[in-house]
Amino acid sequence: MRITCSPGFPGSMIGSIDLQPSKYYNAPSSNSQITDHVDPELVTIPYVEDLEFGSHFDAMKIMNGTYKDEMHVSYDVEFTIDVDKKGYITQFEHTFQLERYLDLVRTQSYKVIKTNWRGQIFHVMTYSYLEEVINTKDVLFRCNNAEDVFVVAELMPHRVGGIVVQPNNLYLHFRALISARDDLYPLDYMCEPDFDLSLD
């Protein structure tokens, strides 16, 4: 899975996560600077099986509309999050501190978890620390009415430099993707670590 990080606004980085392989996808970048900052043995996306993990999502609220329907209604985003014609998410971008990105890689917080939820097998792709992924204050958005892919998100007031600047506007923080569509989110791609860090 391609997860990039490069200089953005002063004091923060811009990252993007390609949730689906594009037809132009190449092998992981050989120019990444990630191993200059993280032990190469830790640069991986673990695959684990935990059939009970899905029970964490039972405590979360499922929003009324789809992810796309709820945009600018129940939440806003820093950048546009790309979806395909059927509403499945293909890519998202966000800002964060460099140390958070490095620590998420270092702690192997980016991972794929096979689990059981709602009576079927799903794969959960995590993009945050575990405690953020399973926070009961998180909410779930279905990508469409098929209810075979969901977004796990935390909705928080917009902050700049740690200070709330828009208390009445909730911004979506993408925590995980829950997917029963291995054809759209293939496991060999999701588990391939492509952490493309550029500090130049």
C-alpha positions as CSV (number, residue, x, y, z in Angstrom):
1,M,0.0,0.0,0.0
2,R,1.4,3.3,-1.0
3,I,1.6,5.8,1.9
4,T,3.4,9.1,1.1
5,C,4.7,11.9,3.3
6,S,6.2,15.1,2.0
7,P,6.6,18.7,3.2
8,G,3.3,20.7,3.3
9,F,2.4,23.7,5.3
10,P,4.9,25.2,7.7
11,G,5.3,22.8,10.6
12,S,3.3,20.0,9.1
13,M,3.5,17.3,6.3
14,I,1.1,16.3,3.7
15,G,0.4,12.6,3.3
16,S,-1.6,10.5,0.9
17,I,-2.8,6.9,1.0
18,D,-3.6,5.1,-2.1
19,L,-6.2,2.6,-1.0
20,Q,-6.4,0.8,-4.3
21,P,-3.6,0.0,-6.7
22,S,-3.8,2.2,-9.8
23,K,-3.2,0.9,-13.3
24,Y,0.0,3.0,-13.2
25,Y,1.2,1.4,-9.9
26,N,4.9,0.5,-9.8
27,A,7.0,-1.3,-7.3
28,P,7.7,0.5,-4.0
29,S,9.7,3.6,-4.3
30,S,13.5,3.1,-4.2
31,N,14.0,6.8,-3.4
32,S,12.1,6.8,-0.1
33,Q,14.0,8.2,2.9
34,I,11.9,6.1,5.4
35,T,14.8,3.8,6.4
36,D,16.9,6.8,7.3
37,H,14.5,7.4,10.2
38,V,13.0,3.9,10.9
39,D,14.7,0.6,11.4
40,P,14.2,-1.3,8.0
41,E,13.0,-4.4,9.9
42,L,10.1,-2.3,11.2
43,V,9.1,-1.0,7.8
44,T,6.2,-3.5,7.2
45,I,2.5,-3.8,7.1
46,P,1.6,-6.7,9.3
47,Y,-1.3,-9.1,8.5
48,V,-3.0,-10.5,11.6
49,E,-6.1,-12.6,12.2
50,D,-8.4,-11.6,15.0
51,L,-11.9,-12.8,14.6
52,E,-13.1,-10.9,17.7
53,F,-11.7,-7.6,16.6
54,G,-14.9,-6.7,14.6
55,S,-16.8,-6.5,17.9
56,H,-15.2,-3.1,18.6
57,F,-17.3,-1.6,15.7
58,D,-20.6,-2.7,17.3
59,A,-20.2,0.2,19.8
60,M,-19.8,2.8,17.1
61,K,-22.6,4.9,15.6
62,I,-23.4,4.1,11.9
63,M,-24.2,7.4,10.2
64,N,-27.4,7.7,8.2
65,G,-26.0,8.6,4.9
66,T,-23.1,7.1,2.9
67,Y,-19.6,8.6,3.3
68,K,-20.2,10.8,0.2
69,D,-23.7,11.8,1.2
70,E,-22.5,13.0,4.6
71,M,-19.7,15.2,3.3
72,H,-20.4,18.8,4.1
73,V,-23.4,17.7,6.1
74,S,-22.0,16.0,9.2
75,Y,-18.3,16.6,8.4
76,D,-15.7,18.4,6.3
77,V,-12.3,17.3,5.1
78,E,-8.9,19.0,4.7
79,F,-8.6,17.8,1.2
80,T,-10.9,16.0,-1.2
81,I,-11.1,12.2,-0.7
82,D,-11.3,10.4,-4.0
83,V,-14.1,7.9,-4.6
84,D,-15.0,5.8,-7.7
85,K,-18.3,5.9,-9.5
86,K,-19.8,3.5,-6.9
87,G,-18.7,5.5,-3.9
88,Y,-15.7,3.3,-2.9
89,I,-12.8,5.3,-1.6
90,T,-9.6,5.1,-3.7
91,Q,-7.3,7.7,-2.1
92,F,-7.3,10.3,0.7
93,E,-4.9,13.0,1.8
94,H,-4.3,14.7,5.1
95,T,-1.8,16.8,7.1
96,F,0.1,15.6,10.1
97,Q,3.3,16.0,12.0
98,L,6.4,14.2,10.6
99,E,7.0,12.4,13.9
100,R,3.5,11.0,13.9
101,Y,4.1,9.4,10.5
102,L,7.4,8.0,11.5
103,D,6.0,6.6,14.7
104,L,3.0,5.0,13.0
105,V,5.5,3.2,10.8
106,R,7.8,2.4,13.7
107,T,5.0,0.9,15.8
108,Q,3.6,-1.0,12.8
109,S,0.2,0.8,13.3
110,Y,-0.5,0.5,9.6
111,K,-1.8,-3.1,9.5
112,V,-4.4,-5.4,8.0
113,I,-6.6,-7.4,10.4
114,K,-8.8,-10.2,9.2
115,T,-11.9,-10.3,11.4
116,N,-15.6,-11.3,11.6
117,W,-18.2,-8.6,11.8
118,R,-22.0,-8.6,11.2
119,G,-21.7,-12.3,10.4
120,Q,-19.2,-12.1,7.6
121,I,-15.4,-11.8,7.1
122,F,-13.9,-8.4,6.7
123,H,-10.4,-7.0,6.4
124,V,-9.7,-3.9,8.5
125,M,-6.9,-1.6,7.2
126,T,-5.8,0.7,10.0
127,Y,-4.2,4.1,9.5
128,S,-3.9,5.3,13.1
129,Y,-2.9,4.0,16.5
130,L,-5.0,1.1,17.8
131,E,-6.6,3.2,20.5
132,E,-7.8,5.7,17.9
133,V,-9.2,3.0,15.6
134,I,-11.3,1.4,18.3
135,N,-12.4,4.5,20.1
136,T,-16.1,4.2,20.9
137,K,-16.6,7.9,19.9
138,D,-15.6,7.0,16.3
139,V,-18.4,6.7,13.7
140,L,-18.9,4.5,10.7
141,F,-19.8,5.6,7.2
142,R,-20.8,3.0,4.6
143,C,-19.4,3.7,1.2
144,N,-22.6,2.8,-0.5
145,N,-25.8,0.8,0.1
146,A,-24.1,-2.5,-0.5
147,E,-22.6,-2.1,3.0
148,D,-19.5,-4.1,2.1
149,V,-17.0,-1.3,2.8
150,F,-17.1,1.1,5.7
151,V,-15.0,4.1,6.9
152,V,-14.0,4.3,10.5
153,A,-13.6,8.0,11.4
154,E,-13.3,10.4,14.3
155,L,-15.1,13.7,13.8
156,M,-13.2,16.6,15.6
157,P,-13.3,20.4,15.5
158,H,-10.8,21.9,13.1
159,R,-7.5,22.8,14.8
160,V,-4.5,24.7,13.7
161,G,-1.3,24.2,15.8
162,G,-3.4,22.3,18.4
163,I,-5.8,25.2,18.8
164,V,-9.5,24.8,17.9
165,V,-10.3,27.5,15.3
166,Q,-13.6,26.2,14.0
167,P,-15.5,24.7,17.0
168,N,-18.7,24.2,15.0
169,N,-17.2,22.5,12.0
170,L,-16.3,18.9,12.5
171,Y,-13.5,17.5,10.4
172,L,-13.1,13.8,9.5
173,H,-10.0,12.0,10.7
174,F,-9.7,8.7,8.8
175,R,-8.9,5.9,11.2
176,A,-9.5,2.7,9.3
177,L,-11.2,1.0,6.3
178,I,-13.4,-2.1,6.9
179,S,-13.7,-4.0,3.6
180,A,-15.3,-7.2,2.4
181,R,-14.1,-6.4,-1.1
182,D,-10.8,-8.0,-1.6
183,D,-11.2,-7.4,-5.3
184,L,-11.1,-3.6,-4.8
185,Y,-8.6,-3.7,-2.0
186,P,-6.4,-6.7,-2.8
187,L,-4.4,-8.1,0.2
188,D,-1.1,-8.4,-1.7
189,Y,-1.3,-4.7,-2.4
190,M,-2.5,-3.7,1.0
191,C,0.2,-5.6,2.8
192,E,3.1,-4.4,0.6
193,P,4.8,-1.6,2.5
194,D,5.4,1.4,0.2
195,F,6.2,4.2,2.7
196,D,7.4,7.0,0.4
197,L,9.0,9.6,2.6
198,S,10.5,12.7,0.9
199,L,11.9,15.5,3.0
200,D,13.5,17.4,0.1
